[in-house]
Amino acid sequence: MTIEEAALENKLNELDILRQSLEDRDRRIQELEKKAEILENLLTRAASVRVQYPQPQAQKLAPAPKRWSVR
């Protein structure tokens, strides 16, 4: 094996690693796009439902305990 053949094999291995990395990245991007689409659909459905949810009411605070006074 000559130096040129070794260099060529090394470069091909580097390119193969790069190709695999790009495929993994593209696959991950597609998965995230699917998840984003599902979330958008859920939000659209939730927004289209005209249900009035009760507004939270202010709650009275419990009275603070009285302190003993020492005389």
DRENVEX-69953 format. One line per field, with one value per residue (C-alpha): residue number from 1; x, y, z; residue in three letters. Coordinates in nm, 3 decimals, decimal comma, always signed. Each point is the difference from the previous one (the first is absolute). Last residue first. Layout:
residues N
pos = NUM/...
X = X/...
Y = Y/...
Z = Z/...
code = Ala/...
***
This chain:
residues 71
pos = 71/70/69/68/67/66/65/64/63/62/61/60/59/58/57/56/55/54/53/52/51/50/49/48/47/46/45/44/43/42/41/40/39/38/37/36/35/34/33/32/31/30/29/28/27/26/25/24/23/22/21/20/19/18/17/16/15/14/13/12/11/10/9/8/7/6/5/4/3/2/1
X = -4,505/+0,050/-0,225/-0,104/-0,009/-0,318/-0,001/-0,046/-0,350/-0,034/+0,018/-0,316/+0,017/-0,009/-0,206/+0,145/-0,198/-0,240/+0,070/-0,220/-0,002/+0,019/+0,217/+0,184/+0,302/+0,047/-0,021/+0,254/+0,229/-0,018/+0,068/+0,298/+0,133/-0,028/+0,175/+0,281/+0,044/+0,018/+0,253/+0,208/+0,008/+0,096/+0,283/+0,127/+0,004/+0,186/+0,260/+0,049/+0,037/+0,252/+0,207/-0,008/+0,121/+0,279/+0,117/-0,001/+0,193/+0,266/+0,028/+0,037/+0,273/+0,191/-0,032/+0,130/+0,291/+0,089/-0,022/+0,222/+0,252/+0,029/-0,144
Y = +4,134/-0,258/+0,022/-0,318/+0,024/-0,019/-0,249/+0,157/-0,024/-0,240/+0,179/+0,030/-0,159/+0,194/-0,177/-0,182/+0,064/-0,273/-0,159/+0,109/-0,263/+0,127/-0,277/+0,144/+0,100/-0,354/-0,142/+0,250/-0,067/-0,374/+0,043/+0,225/-0,258/-0,278/+0,216/+0,082/-0,371/-0,083/+0,281/-0,130/-0,349/+0,139/+0,203/-0,311/-0,196/+0,282/+0,011/-0,377/+0,010/+0,285/-0,194/-0,311/+0,201/+0,157/-0,342/-0,124/+0,307/-0,061/-0,364/+0,104/+0,247/-0,272/-0,239/+0,268/+0,082/-0,369/-0,040/+0,306/-0,121/-0,327/-0,331
Z = +8,115/-0,276/-0,304/-0,161/-0,376/-0,198/-0,288/-0,344/-0,136/-0,291/-0,331/-0,199/-0,343/-0,323/-0,260/-0,298/-0,316/-0,097/-0,337/-0,282/-0,269/-0,356/-0,144/-0,300/+0,208/+0,132/-0,352/-0,130/+0,295/-0,057/-0,373/+0,073/+0,247/-0,260/-0,259/+0,243/+0,077/-0,371/-0,058/+0,291/-0,149/-0,341/+0,155/+0,182/-0,327/-0,173/+0,278/-0,010/-0,379/+0,028/+0,253/-0,216/-0,300/+0,208/+0,117/-0,359/-0,113/+0,265/-0,105/-0,364/+0,100/+0,185/-0,292/-0,238/+0,232/+0,025/-0,378/-0,054/+0,258/-0,184/+0,104
code = Arg/Val/Ser/Trp/Arg/Lys/Pro/Ala/Pro/Ala/Leu/Lys/Gln/Ala/Gln/Pro/Gln/Pro/Tyr/Gln/Val/Arg/Val/Ser/Ala/Ala/Arg/Thr/Leu/Leu/Asn/Glu/Leu/Ile/Glu/Ala/Lys/Lys/Glu/Leu/Glu/Gln/Ile/Arg/Arg/Asp/Arg/Asp/Glu/Leu/Ser/Gln/Arg/Leu/Ile/Asp/Leu/Glu/Asn/Leu/Lys/Asn/Glu/Leu/Ala/Ala/Glu/Glu/Ile/Thr/Met
***
